[in-house]
Amino acid sequence: MRVGYFSNFWTILLDFVAWAAIHTGISYVFLRVPHRVLNPESWLLRTRALEAGGTLYEKLFRVRRWKVLLPSGGAWFRDGFSIKILESRHPEYLREWVMESCRAEMCHWAAIPFSLLFFLWNPLPVGFVMIVYAIGFNLPCIVAQRYNRPRMLDILRKKDMIHFCPQSQADPRE
């Protein structure tokens, strides 16, 4: 239900500002989520059999070709962690990478429902465009996380270093 009526200029400006605030706000909030919440085996984040360890995303979307083009939002914050480039093969770093991959995926899932807010000040067709934008902007990032994380978990399993129990590791965000 549309409650605000603005000129095209102000509506477009409000759309840009709203998306910037939504993406930044969600990232800021999720940056403070403790590691104990970021369980790669949780219902939302675990790898499904259908995904075949991420292989599904390579076959359907050829994710390896374009994933390097995606930004790493974690690097934009002082306390953030960039998952764009693998900087170490040390198990502690790899575990942190997996946790940050979970954080990134959760951020992108959380952003999509906010697209419904745009119906409040946009005409109905534009509101639907905002839903398409939210899915189109966030889905590639989700696909990249769901492609990369199972491969990283396999590396940790091979090193017998897959311990995500909050009691077994210190979490600076708790």
Secondary structure, 3 states (H helix, E strand, C coil): CCCCCCCHHHHHHHHHHHHHHHHHHHHHHHHCCCHHHCCCCCCCCCCCHHHHHHHHHHHHHCHHHHHHHCCCHHHHCCCCCCCCCCCCCCHHHHHHHHHHHHHHHHHHHHHHHHHHHHHHCCCHHHHHHHHHHHHHHHHHHHHHHHHHHHHHHHHHHHCCCCCCCHHHCCCCCC
